[in-house]
């Protein structure tokens, strides 16, 4: 390897385990991503550290469980994710993978969704990104519904399965969605149907400008989070409505980037990683988590097991399917090793280097993976076994053999008392380290979340301003 590799990390929003052709989808046409899997490694048992976006993204960027970096439960006022104008965010003292690479001479850029805090102290340019073009939080956190709809923001979020923090009065009028360039708001309520194409144009420009390398590009898609606004050219070719059109747009954008790498002669110098921040939100005309149980917002497999494809021609073997358990926190030390950068030694990281596994050798071995929702550790997986404990109610303990029962349908808790005892002990130890609200344990290994006094929203609602309005894409009830 004659130079340090470029890294492109593509992270989708709410894309499900069963939404790509290479993961079994029959209703979504994803030729670019299917080809990417044929040319690289496809993981079957890859997890995000949370089934919702803010803690999931914070964990991936820091290589640490969300509870370890203060994302979850009481530390963020019991909000499942961060909201506009919230006082908390990713602590500037955290060392993201972007900061690690920036300090090592990499050009770094975030294009797309951030969602790790919208106060100036928490924005991407304070976390190792030279520049940023995108949204500070989810695309539903703006003025999507006109007053004639008669729904409050809180009512809309409730229908989507999200609970607002009680102390979020600033959302009563829903500030317009801000499009950011670095630290400035450059548009209010941008046309979301055109946004992904603008992201791709920005990504191509970044790659061309930094073709001499090395560079780190984090492309955090808006799709397929609700509401879905997508160009008609993708809708016309979709067999699954706007959701399918958005998946096709993700595939198109991937092909554009891969083609640009080939054109510039950077194919073998660039590792491309594709994944999603959590499972799909299951609804009529929506996404698929394939054979997995449940969906986004749960610690069942459908909430946290996601697609992951890694492509690096000439270095990562092609057409390889890996069933070893891995997770997004592992990307931190893996990328660092690829880029010849030392990881911090003054803090605990929960990810492990997957380089040996990706290069065709053995993985780092079995290690417990903890499923976290809000402030609680709800489950653990070790090897083939997964123990669900929910809120530490003994009557709720369930054990599943994920190798034989990927859908978590057959509870074998009574058949494996030794395994249950072993996994309960792992959860006890994790609670002492990471904390757990249900057990009222603070956690000895937790680092503080970022917090500011007197937070404000990036934009404010003005009834006299003609913001872009559109019907909110609500899920079917029932």
Buried (B, 14 or more C-beta within 10 A) or exposed (E): EEEBBBBBBBBBBBBBBBBBBBBEBEBBBBBBBBBBBBBBBBBBBBBBBBBBBBBBBBBBBBBBBBBBBBBBBEBBBBBBBBBBBBBBBBBBEBBBBBBBBBEBEBBBBBBBBBBBBBBBBBBBBBBBBBBBBBBBBBBBBBBBBEEEBEBBBBEBBEEBBBEBBEEBEBBEBBBBBBBBEEEEBEBBBBEBBEBBBBBBEBBBEBBEEBBEBBBBBBBBBBBBBBBBBBBEEBBEEBEBBBBBBBBBBBBBBBBBBBEBBEEBEBBBBBBBBBBBBBBBBBBEEBBBBBBBBBBBBBBBBBBBBBBBBBBBBEBBEEEBEBEBBBBBBBBBBBBBBBBEBEBBEEBBBBBBBBBEBBEEEEBBEEBBBBBBBBBBBBBBBBBBBBBBBBEBEEEEBBBBBBEEBBBBEEBBBEEBEEBBEBBBEBBBEBBBBBBBBBBEBBBEBBBEBBBBEEBBBBBEBEEEEEBBBBEBBBBEEE
